[in-house]
Amino acid sequence: MIPNQAWSIDITYIPIRRGFLYLTAIIDWHSRWADNIMIERWFRSFKYEEAYLTQYKNIKDARTAIGQYIRTYNFERRHSALDYKTPAECYYPAMLLPYVA
């Protein structure tokens, strides 16, 4: 399978102080399992490591915290399934290179 040929999408709700937000995740299947399990695993990690532990005050606070979680998940957190590398190291190493003008 080549990049951008098949995508997986899932949606979940995130509670905030007054109501809910909907969070959509999209994953390119290239170099990943060809079903929805990857996105479901990501949502499970996100909910147990971030969303269930945090009471977001509003949309702005939720957006900031979720963005930080995604950066940490992709660029700092080492994953046993990736031989204890970060997703960034495995799937997009160019993003780890220092900026060169």
LUMLO-992063 format. One line per 5 residues: their letters; for each residue x negated, y, z negated of N, C-alpha, C, O. Coordinates in nm, 4 decimals, decimal comma. Example, Ala and Ser with C-alpha at 12.3 -4.5 7.8 and 13.67 -1.06 7.14 Angstrom:
REM residues 2
AS) -1,3190/-0,5690/-0,7800/-1,2300/-0,4500/-0,7800/-1,3200/-0,3300/-0,7800/-1,4236/-0,3319/-0,8465 ~ -1,2850/-0,2250/-0,7080/-1,3670/-0,1060/-0,7140/-1,2900/0,0030/-0,7870/-1,3409/0,1138/-0,8039 .
//
This chain:
REM residues 101
MIPNQ) -0,0845/-0,1176/0,0000/0,0000/0,0000/0,0000/-0,0894/0,1244/0,0000/-0,1880/0,1301/-0,0735 ~ -0,0555/0,2217/0,0807/-0,1326/0,3457/0,0868/-0,0686/0,4521/-0,0020/0,0498/0,4433/-0,0343 ~ -0,1475/0,5532/-0,0417/-0,0907/0,6580/-0,1275/0,0298/0,7261/-0,0630/0,0376/0,7384/0,0593 ~ 0,1219/0,7693/-0,1454/0,2417/0,8424/-0,1040/0,3368/0,7607/-0,0173/0,4216/0,8181/0,0510 ~ 0,3249/0,6301/-0,0186/0,4136/0,5459/0,0596/0,5366/0,5043/-0,0215/0,6468/0,4943/0,0324 .
AWSID) 0,5170/0,4805/-0,1498/0,6289/0,4401/-0,2359/0,6121/0,5056/-0,3728/0,5015/0,5147/-0,4260 ~ 0,7226/0,5502/-0,4277/0,7218/0,6192/-0,5555/0,8225/0,5538/-0,6488/0,9207/0,4939/-0,6050 ~ 0,7964/0,5664/-0,7773/0,8903/0,5217/-0,8791/0,9320/0,6446/-0,9587/0,8491/0,7302/-0,9894 ~ 1,0587/0,6532/-0,9918/1,1092/0,7676/-1,0675/1,1997/0,7170/-1,1781/1,2728/0,6194/-1,1608 ~ 1,1940/0,7837/-1,2907/1,2816/0,7490/-1,4029/1,3134/0,8781/-1,4768/1,2399/0,9763/-1,4669 .
ITYIP) 1,4222/0,8770/-1,5500/1,4648/0,9951/-1,6245/1,5036/0,9515/-1,7654/1,5573/0,8425/-1,7854 ~ 1,4763/1,0363/-1,8610/1,5153/1,0109/-1,9992/1,5560/1,1427/-2,0622/1,5300/1,2495/-2,0067 ~ 1,6193/1,1351/-2,1774/1,6566/1,2586/-2,2455/1,5665/1,2779/-2,3665/1,5222/1,1812/-2,4284 ~ 1,5402/1,4028/-2,3992/1,4569/1,4417/-2,5118/1,5412/1,5313/-2,6022/1,5896/1,6351/-2,5569 ~ 1,5600/1,4943/-2,7279/1,6386/1,5805/-2,8166/1,5628/1,7078/-2,8532/1,4422/1,7039/-2,8780 .
IRRGF) 1,6323/1,8183/-2,8563/1,5796/1,9438/-2,9096/1,6748/1,9868/-3,0200/1,7771/1,9219/-3,0422 ~ 1,6432/2,0935/-3,0883/1,7232/2,1365/-3,2037/1,8718/2,1446/-3,1701/1,9554/2,0997/-3,2485 ~ 1,9046/2,2002/-3,0569/2,0453/2,2153/-3,0173/2,0692/2,1516/-2,8809/2,0768/2,2215/-2,7798 ~ 2,0808/2,0221/-2,8780/2,1120/1,9545/-2,7534/2,0001/1,8635/-2,7056/1,9251/1,8071/-2,7853 ~ 1,9907/1,8506/-2,5748/1,8949/1,7603/-2,5132/1,8346/1,8245/-2,3901/1,8941/1,9124/-2,3277 .
LYLTA) 1,7151/1,7786/-2,3567/1,6516/1,8102/-2,2295/1,6402/1,6794/-2,1533/1,6402/1,5719/-2,2133 ~ 1,6306/1,6881/-2,0249/1,6068/1,5687/-1,9444/1,4665/1,5762/-1,8886/1,4249/1,6781/-1,8336 ~ 1,3942/1,4664/-1,9036/1,2567/1,4576/-1,8567/1,2507/1,3542/-1,7456/1,2939/1,2403/-1,7633 ~ 1,1975/1,3940/-1,6320/1,1824/1,3060/-1,5178/1,0349/1,2770/-1,4979/0,9518/1,3677/-1,5043 ~ 1,0024/1,1524/-1,4739/0,8650/1,1126/-1,4453/0,8626/1,0447/-1,3096/0,9513/0,9664/-1,2756 .
IIDWH) 0,7592/1,0763/-1,2330/0,7418/1,0193/-1,0992/0,6003/0,9636/-1,0906/0,5038/1,0318/-1,1250 ~ 0,5883/0,8388/-1,0443/0,4579/0,7748/-1,0319/0,4437/0,7183/-0,8915/0,5334/0,6509/-0,8407 ~ 0,3299/0,7466/-0,8298/0,2953/0,6881/-0,7009/0,2552/0,5428/-0,7256/0,1741/0,5165/-0,8144 ~ 0,3094/0,4486/-0,6500/0,2801/0,3072/-0,6713/0,1407/0,2686/-0,6250/0,0941/0,1601/-0,6599 ~ 0,0728/0,3511/-0,5492/-0,0610/0,3172/-0,4996/-0,1505/0,2792/-0,6171/-0,1625/0,3555/-0,7129 .
SRWAD) -0,2122/0,1642/-0,6107/-0,3019/0,1116/-0,7147/-0,2280/0,0799/-0,8444/-0,2914/0,0670/-0,9491 ~ -0,0965/0,0674/-0,8400/-0,0201/0,0351/-0,9591/0,0784/-0,0770/-0,9273/0,0982/-0,1128/-0,8112 ~ 0,1397/-0,1318/-1,0321/0,2374/-0,2387/-1,0109/0,3548/-0,1883/-0,9303/0,3960/-0,0731/-0,9430 ~ 0,4075/-0,2752/-0,8481/0,5139/-0,2367/-0,7565/0,6533/-0,2523/-0,8174/0,7406/-0,3150/-0,7575 ~ 0,6735/-0,1967/-0,9330/0,8077/-0,1883/-0,9890/0,8110/-0,0765/-1,0920/0,7145/-0,0012/-1,1050 .
NIMIE) 0,9173/-0,0655/-1,1629/0,9381/0,0478/-1,2531/0,8700/0,0304/-1,3893/0,8838/0,1174/-1,4753 ~ 0,7977/-0,0786/-1,4111/0,7422/-0,1052/-1,5432/0,6401/0,0010/-1,5862/0,6320/0,0332/-1,7048 ~ 0,5634/0,0549/-1,4936/0,4622/0,1547/-1,5304/0,5277/0,2799/-1,5876/0,4827/0,3335/-1,6888 ~ 0,6320/0,3255/-1,5237/0,6978/0,4471/-1,5701/0,7710/0,4211/-1,7021/0,7751/0,5082/-1,7890 ~ 0,8284/0,3023/-1,7170/0,8950/0,2681/-1,8425/0,7945/0,2589/-1,9567/0,8248/0,2997/-2,0688 .
RWFRS) 0,6772/0,2067/-1,9302/0,5719/0,2015/-2,0327/0,5278/0,3420/-2,0715/0,5062/0,3713/-2,1891 ~ 0,5147/0,4282/-1,9714/0,4740/0,5652/-2,0020/0,5788/0,6326/-2,0904/0,5441/0,6968/-2,1896 ~ 0,7062/0,6185/-2,0553/0,8117/0,6773/-2,1380/0,8084/0,6206/-2,2799/0,8263/0,6952/-2,3762 ~ 0,7859/0,4906/-2,2942/0,7786/0,4315/-2,4276/0,6641/0,4934/-2,5071/0,6830/0,5315/-2,6226 ~ 0,5461/0,5039/-2,4472/0,4324/0,5665/-2,5150/0,4643/0,7105/-2,5516/0,4399/0,7534/-2,6644 .
FKYEE) 0,5182/0,7840/-2,4573/0,5514/0,9241/-2,4823/0,6505/0,9385/-2,5981/0,6318/1,0229/-2,6858 ~ 0,7544/0,8575/-2,5983/0,8563/0,8703/-2,7026/0,8014/0,8355/-2,8405/0,8276/0,9073/-2,9370 ~ 0,7251/0,7255/-2,8512/0,6759/0,6839/-2,9817/0,5573/0,7666/-3,0311/0,5362/0,7783/-3,1519 ~ 0,4806/0,8234/-2,9402/0,3625/0,9006/-2,9798/0,3884/1,0507/-2,9875/0,3098/1,1240/-3,0474 ~ 0,4975/1,0968/-2,9276/0,5229/1,2410/-2,9236/0,6682/1,2755/-2,9545/0,6957/1,3390/-3,0563 .
AYLTQ) 0,7604/1,2357/-2,8701/0,8984/1,2851/-2,8782/0,9682/1,2472/-3,0084/1,0361/1,3312/-3,0673 ~ 0,9536/1,1236/-3,0548/1,0215/1,0825/-3,1777/0,9584/1,1440/-3,3027/1,0194/1,1441/-3,4097 ~ 0,8375/1,1957/-3,2893/0,7656/1,2538/-3,4031/0,7808/1,4053/-3,4113/0,7351/1,4675/-3,5072 ~ 0,8445/1,4641/-3,3114/0,8503/1,6096/-3,3015/0,9940/1,6565/-3,2892/1,0728/1,5984/-3,2146 ~ 1,0277/1,7606/-3,3618/1,1570/1,8268/-3,3444/1,1299/1,9550/-3,2670/1,0850/2,0546/-3,3239 .
YKNIK) 1,1572/1,9520/-3,1379/1,1343/2,0692/-3,0541/1,2389/2,1749/-3,0853/1,3578/2,1446/-3,0944 ~ 1,1950/2,2979/-3,1015/1,2869/2,4075/-3,1332/1,3688/2,4489/-3,0122/1,4879/2,4783/-3,0228 ~ 1,3027/2,4507/-2,8971/1,3680/2,4998/-2,7761/1,2955/2,4438/-2,6538/1,2006/2,3664/-2,6668 ~ 1,3409/2,4834/-2,5361/1,2835/2,4330/-2,4116/1,1362/2,4710/-2,3992/1,0542/2,3887/-2,3584 ~ 1,1024/2,5939/-2,4337/0,9630/2,6398/-2,4222/0,8697/2,5558/-2,5093/0,7641/2,5129/-2,4628 .
DARTA) 0,9074/2,5319/-2,6347/0,8249/2,4506/-2,7235/0,8121/2,3076/-2,6719/0,7035/2,2499/-2,6759 ~ 0,9214/2,2505/-2,6237/0,9178/2,1145/-2,5697/0,8263/2,1075/-2,4479/0,7453/2,0157/-2,4355 ~ 0,8394/2,2032/-2,3600/0,7568/2,2042/-2,2388/0,6082/2,2122/-2,2722/0,5274/2,1416/-2,2120 ~ 0,5717/2,2976/-2,3675/0,4319/2,3117/-2,4079/0,3794/2,1817/-2,4690/0,2716/2,1349/-2,4323 ~ 0,4549/2,1239/-2,5616/0,4117/2,0010/-2,6285/0,4040/1,8832/-2,5317/0,3099/1,8040/-2,5383 .
IGQYI) 0,5002/1,8708/-2,4433/0,5007/1,7610/-2,3467/0,3836/1,7764/-2,2498/0,3181/1,6781/-2,2151 ~ 0,3574/1,8988/-2,2067/0,2426/1,9228/-2,1191/0,1120/1,8840/-2,1861/0,0250/1,8249/-2,1221 ~ 0,0971/1,9162/-2,3134/-0,0243/1,8793/-2,3874/-0,0355/1,7281/-2,4004/-0,1447/1,6728/-2,3876 ~ 0,0767/1,6605/-2,4258/0,0753/1,5147/-2,4352/0,0298/1,4541/-2,3023/-0,0521/1,3621/-2,3011 ~ 0,0815/1,5041/-2,1919/0,0444/1,4508/-2,0604/-0,1039/1,4718/-2,0337/-0,1708/1,3815/-1,9835 .
RTYNF) -0,1568/1,5902/-2,0665/-0,3015/1,6146/-2,0487/-0,3839/1,5181/-2,1341/-0,4815/1,4603/-2,0864 ~ -0,3447/1,5014/-2,2591/-0,4173/1,4095/-2,3477/-0,4096/1,2669/-2,2953/-0,5106/1,1966/-2,2914 ~ -0,2911/1,2238/-2,2553/-0,2696/1,0878/-2,2046/-0,3580/1,0602/-2,0827/-0,4159/0,9522/-2,0711 ~ -0,3681/1,1564/-1,9929/-0,4417/1,1349/-1,8686/-0,5912/1,1616/-1,8770/-0,6691/1,0971/-1,8069 ~ -0,6326/1,2556/-1,9615/-0,7719/1,2997/-1,9597/-0,8517/1,2660/-2,0853/-0,9745/1,2738/-2,0832 .
ERRHS) -0,7850/1,2286/-2,1947/-0,8579/1,2024/-2,3184/-0,8355/1,0616/-2,3736/-0,9282/0,9994/-2,4254 ~ -0,7151/1,0128/-2,3625/-0,6799/0,8836/-2,4220/-0,7348/0,7691/-2,3387/-0,7093/0,7609/-2,2185 ~ -0,8092/0,6817/-2,4020/-0,8644/0,5640/-2,3343/-0,7621/0,4506/-2,3445/-0,7012/0,4297/-2,4494 ~ -0,7445/0,3783/-2,2342/-0,6411/0,2754/-2,2260/-0,7049/0,1377/-2,2126/-0,7915/0,1169/-2,1276 ~ -0,6629/0,0452/-2,2954/-0,7187/-0,0907/-2,2894/-0,6936/-0,1548/-2,1526/-0,7785/-0,2283/-2,1022 .
ALDYK) -0,5788/-0,1277/-2,0931/-0,5474/-0,1848/-1,9613/-0,6377/-0,1309/-1,8511/-0,6446/-0,1884/-1,7425 ~ -0,7068/-0,0210/-1,8786/-0,7978/0,0397/-1,7806/-0,9437/0,0201/-1,8229/-1,0306/0,1002/-1,7886 ~ -0,9687/-0,0863/-1,8970/-1,1034/-0,1162/-1,9447/-1,1587/-0,0020/-2,0304/-1,2768/0,0320/-2,0233 ~ -1,0708/0,0554/-2,1105/-1,1012/0,1639/-2,2036/-1,1547/0,2893/-2,1343/-1,2431/0,3584/-2,1849 ~ -1,0981/0,3153/-2,0176/-1,1228/0,4410/-1,9467/-0,9940/0,5225/-1,9512/-0,8873/0,4702/-1,9832 .
TPAEC) -1,0050/0,6495/-1,9193/-0,8845/0,7318/-1,9094/-0,8250/0,7144/-1,7705/-0,8959/0,6761/-1,6775 ~ -0,6950/0,7420/-1,7547/-0,6377/0,7375/-1,6199/-0,7116/0,8304/-1,5232/-0,7283/0,7970/-1,4059 ~ -0,7552/0,9451/-1,5712/-0,8280/1,0388/-1,4850/-0,9567/0,9765/-1,4326/-0,9914/0,9944/-1,3158 ~ -1,0273/0,9040/-1,5174/-1,1514/0,8393/-1,4737/-1,1246/0,7335/-1,3671/-1,2058/0,7147/-1,2765 ~ -1,0118/0,6650/-1,3774/-0,9803/0,5564/-1,2831/-0,9160/0,6043/-1,1540/-0,9519/0,5581/-1,0457 .
YYPAM) -0,8212/0,6967/-1,1647/-0,7384/0,7293/-1,0499/-0,7692/0,8630/-0,9826/-0,7417/0,8792/-0,8637 ~ -0,8250/0,9579/-1,0553/-0,8575/1,0857/-0,9919/-0,9824/1,1457/-1,0539/-0,9764/1,2496/-1,1197 ~ -1,0982/1,0784/-1,0322/-1,2237/1,1254/-1,0916/-1,2679/1,2634/-1,0422/-1,3416/1,3321/-1,1130 ~ -1,2259/1,3051/-0,9250/-1,2646/1,4364/-0,8746/-1,2154/1,5477/-0,9662/-1,2774/1,6538/-0,9734 ~ -1,1051/1,5248/-1,0358/-1,0521/1,6268/-1,1257/-1,1411/1,6447/-1,2495/-1,1265/1,7427/-1,3225 .
LLPYV) -1,2321/1,5514/-1,2730/-1,3213/1,5596/-1,3881/-1,4505/1,6342/-1,3567/-1,5269/1,6688/-1,4468 ~ -1,4739/1,6586/-1,2285/-1,5967/1,7283/-1,1905/-1,5899/1,8729/-1,2315/-1,4831/1,9339/-1,2266 ~ -1,7044/1,9302/-1,2728/-1,7027/2,0728/-1,3070/-1,6748/2,1578/-1,1834/-1,7117/2,1218/-1,0717 ~ -1,6096/2,2698/-1,2058/-1,5772/2,3621/-1,0958/-1,7058/2,4199/-1,0394/-1,7916/2,4663/-1,1145 ~ -1,7193/2,4173/-0,9084/-1,8374/2,4722/-0,8414/-1,7889/2,5801/-0,7453/-1,7062/2,5537/-0,6580 .
A) -1,8407/2,7014/-0,7615/-1,7987/2,8131/-0,6754/-1,8788/2,8167/-0,5477/-1,8570/2,9040/-0,4636 .
//
